[in-house]
Amino acid sequence: MEKSKKMTRNKMYLGLDIGRQYVKMVSVDKTKEGFKVLDAGARLVPEPNSVFDPEKIDWHHRVMAVKELLRQQGLNPKRVKNIVTGINGSSASIKQITTMEMPSDELASAMTFEARKHIPMDGTDAVIDYQIFGSNKTEVDKIDVGLVACTKGVLNSHIDLLKECGLKPGVVDVNPIAMSNAFTFIKDMPNDGLVVILDIGAVSSSLVVYGKGQQFFTRDLPIGGHHFVKELAAKKVISYTDAQDLLYRDGLSAVVSNASTDPMTSVGIAERTIYDNLVEDLRRSLRFYAKQTGQSFFLKIFLSGGAADTPGLTEFVASKLNIECGIFDPFENVEGAENISVTNRSQFTTALGLGIRGGMSHE
């Protein structure tokens, strides 16, 4: 930590979200009121106008995309001092536990012990961290703590990738916690009830459920925007890139339009789509949460991530689950956002949350 620069004003924190299909960055400046957005940008990992195949995206593609993104945004990797990146929820374990209030050194050793009990990790090959969520609502002198663990292999691989990009690794967060930090920065958390955030990435989606004093829950769902495109390409017998364009233009109606135009196809059992599967995964996860906690007052589902703005998706989710659904805008009413020119704003939720984490860790 560079103590000589700690007191400098206008300190930039860079949140870098290295996804499978896009790399995204948001830079923020800490202000008295909170944070000001300085810049935001995204870069495709695969070649433009080519088929996105997650199996063929490797380390070198990501390194190239990060380098190109930094160049695009006018950033010299060697000059970036305060960078925060995230590890995908599928590569980490996150669990909320309740424990006695205690001094930080005692809490750190207690968390290592708790992690072995609560988090399934392979042997001792684990890196453990925690974040205090606050006082427990029901038990006096107890606090709620978010336990995070990942393997040393996952962390080292992530750090090596950053070094290969010419960056000096800084804080490494986990994406589901970054998402929730972005959300609480933008929105006032209601006193009662639960908020559901579903971040739809390229090959998987991160689900987060939480509320004031409620259990923090996250789960990785194995469906993303790539699967939306693949299903449409197969059903219409068109190329992957044509399916991308069609999905971007027509959204869900491109898949279900046959049922309304051809009476023969609407007879019998309606064919299940990838969207039904996503909603079913979501339904099962919310049911599991309700069963574990006894809480089921879900106020609203917010969609974020690259495929969140698929036309018709919010309406589909709301009608199937009977819960209000909308798209989360991470730049809503944020200082400096008026100078940001990005097309798909909800894609930057995690990147903003990572940038905010940088400012929080230097308080």
N, C-alpha and C positions, 0 to 999 in steps of 0.2 A: 504493500500500500504506500503510495507516494505522499508522505506527510507534508512535504514542502508545497504540494499543489492542493492539499486538502481544502484550504480556505479560499482558493480562487473562485471567483464568480464565473458564470457562463461555462460550467464544466459539462462537457458532453458525455452522455452515456449512450452507448450503441447497443441496441437489442438486435441480435442476429438469429433469425429462425431458419435453420437449414432443413428444408423439407425435401421430399422425394422428387417432386415435380418443379417446385419453385423455391428459390431462396429469397427471403424477405428481410428487410432491415428497417428499423425505426430509430432515429436518434432523438434524444430528449435532453432538455436542460432543466435542472432543478431550480424552482423558483420559490418564493415565500409562500405562495398559494398552493403549490403542488408541482406540476411539470408543464413545460412548454414543448410542443413538438417542433423539432428543427427540420427534419427531413424524413422521407420514407421512399422506398423503392423496392422493386422486385425484379427477379431475373429467372428465366426458364432454365431448368437444368438440362433437359434434352435439347436437341437441335430444334429450332422453330419449324413448324409445319411438318414435323415428323411424328411417327407413332410413338407414344409414350409407353415404354415397357419397363416396369419397375425392376424386373429381373436383370435388365441390361444397364441399369444405372449403377455405376460403381463409385468408389472413392474419388477417382480422377475427374469424373464428370462434376461432382459436387465442388471439388477444389476449384476447377475452372469457372464454375458458375459464381462462386463467392468472389473470386478475383475480378471477374467481369462486372459483378454488381458493385463492388467497391470503386472500380474504375468509372463505371457509369454514374455513380453518385459523387464523384470527385473526392474520394477518400483514399489517402495513402495508408496501407495496412500498418506500416511501421510507426505511423503517428497516432494510431487509434490506441488510446490509453485505457479507457474504461469500457470494456466489451463484456456483454453478458449473453451467453448462449444457453440453449436448452436441450435436454435429453428427452426423447419421446417417451410418453407414458408407458408404451409397451416394453421399453427397455429398463424401466425402473419400477419399484414397488412403493406405493404411497399408502399409509394407513394412519388414521387418527386414533390416538389413545388418550386416556385421561390419567393424570398422575399428580402426585403431591407437588405443591410449590416448593422449590429448593434452589440453592445457589447454582449458578450456571455451570461450574465445574462438576458438581455432583450430578446435575441434570444430564450433562454430556455422557458421563459413564453409565448413568441409569438408562439412557436411550440406547446405548450399545447393547446392554443386557436385554432391554425390551425388544429391540429389533430382532434378536435371535429367536424370541418367542413368537413374535407377531408376523414377521416377514419371511416368506420362504426364499432363502438364498442358498446357493450351492457352496456349502462349507464356509470357510472363513474369508473367502475371496469377495468381501463386500466393502463398499464405501458407504458410510452412514452419515446422514445429516438430519436436522430437524428444524421446524419452524413453529414457534409458539403462536397458536391461534387466539388465545385469550383465556379468561376465567371460565370455568365450567359453570353452566347455568344452574345445575341442580345440587352440586356438591361443593360446600364451602371449603376453602383452602386447597382446591384442586384446579388444575389448568388443563386445557385441551392442547395437545401437541400433535403436529403433523410429522410423522416419521417417514423419511425418504431413504431408500437404499438402492444401489445398483452395483453391478460387479465392477471390479477394477478393470477388467478387459473392456467393458463398455465405455467407462470414463477415459481410459488411456487412448482408446481408438478415437474418441471424440476430440481429445486434446491434441493428438497427433495431426488430425485433419486441420484444426485451426492453425497449428504451426506451419503446416504445408502451405496454407494460404498466406503466410507471412504475418500472421497475427500473434499477439502475445495473449495467451488464454487468460481470462479473468474469472468472474463468477460463473459457475455452471449451475443452472437451475433445472427444474423439470417442467416441461410444457404445461401440464394441467394446472400447476400452481401459478405459472405465469399468466395463463388464461384468467384465473380467478382474480389475480392482482389487477389485471387490466379491467375486469368487470367492476370490481369495487371502486376503482379510480373513477370510472365513468358514471356509474349508477349508485344511487343511495340504496343500500340493502334494506329491504323491508324488515320490520320488527318481528313479524310472524310469517310463516310460510317458507317455501323453498324455491330456489331458482335453479333451472336446469340449463346448462350450456353444452351444446353439441358442436364441436369444432370438426368440420368435415374436411379432411385432408385428401391427398391423392389416393392412397391405398388403405387408409384406416381413419377412424374418427375417434376423437377423445371426448368422453362424456364426463362432465363434472356436475355434481349435485351438492348444494350447500345453502345454508341460511344462517342468520344470526344465532349463535350458540347451538347450532345444529351440527350433526355429524357430516364431516367433509368426505365425499365419496367420489372416486374416479374409476373409470373403466375404459379399456380400449376396445372399440367395436371394429371388426375386420372388414368394413365396407367404406369406400371412399369414392370420389369423383371419377376415378379411373374405371371403376366398375359400372358407373352410370353410362359412360361412353361405350365401354365394351358391349354392354347389353344392347344398347341402341344400334350399334354397328352390326351385331349379329342378327337382330330382329329385322332390320331394314335391308340387310345384305348390302351395306355401303362401307366405304373405307373408314378407318379410325378418325382421320382428320375431318372427313365430311360429317361424321357422327358428332364430333366436337362442335362444329359450326351449327348443326341442327339443334343440338341440346342447348347451346348458348342462346339460340333464337327462340325455340319453341318449348324448351324445358320438358316437363313431365307429359304434356299433351302429345308429344311426338311418340311416346310409348303406348299411351292408352287410347289414341285417336281411333284406331280400328274398331274398337267396341262400339263407338257411337255411330260410325258410318256404315258398318256392315252388320245387319241384324243377325246373320248366321253365327258370327263369332261371339255374340253376346249371350248366346244360349249356353246353358250348362255352367260349370264352375269357371269363374273368371281366372285367367292365368296370373300367377303371382309374379310380381316384378321385383327388381332389386330394391325399389323404394319400400315395398311391403316388408322385405327382409330387414331393411334398416329400421323401420318403425317397430317391427317385432322385437329386434335386439334392444331397442330403446324401451319398449314396454316391459320386457323381462327385467331389464336393469332397474327400472323405477319400482317394479313390484318387489324385487329383491331388497332395494333400499327401504321400502315401506315395511317389509317383513322384519328386517334387521333392527330398525329404529322405532317403529310404531308411528312414524311421521309420513304422511302422504298428501300434504297440502301443497301441491306443485302449482305455483303461481303462473309461471310462464316458461316456455322453452325458447332460448335464444340460439339461433344458428350462426356459426361463424366459420371461417376457413374458406378455402378456395372455391368449393362447390356449394356454399351456403346460398348464393344468389341464383341457383338454378330455378328458372321460372316455374311457379306452381308448387315448389317444395314446401314452403311454409304453410300454405293452405292444406296440402295433403297431410302433413304431420298433425296439424291442428284438428282436422276432421277425423283422423283415425284415433287420436288419443284423447280428444275432447279437452285439450289444454291449449290456451292461447300460445301462438308461435309467431316469432318475428326474427328479422335479421339484426344481428348485433353490429353496431357501428363503433369501432374503437376510437374514432376521432370526433365523436359527438360532443359538441361544446368544449373542445379542448383548445387551449390557447395555441396559436400557430397553425392550426389545422387548415385555416383558410388558404394558406400558402402551399399546401400539399396537393400535388396533382397525381393521384393514383386512380385506377379504374375500379378495382375490386376492393373496397375499403375493409370489408370483414375478413379479408385474407391476412390482415396485419395485426389481428388481436394478440397472438402469442408474441410477436416481435415487440409490440408496445409494452406488454406485460414484462418482458425481459429487460427492456430499457428502464422501466420504472423500478425494477428490482435493483438495478445498478445504483440508482439514487438512494433507495432505501438502505442498501448495505453500507453507504458512506455517511449515514446520518450520525 
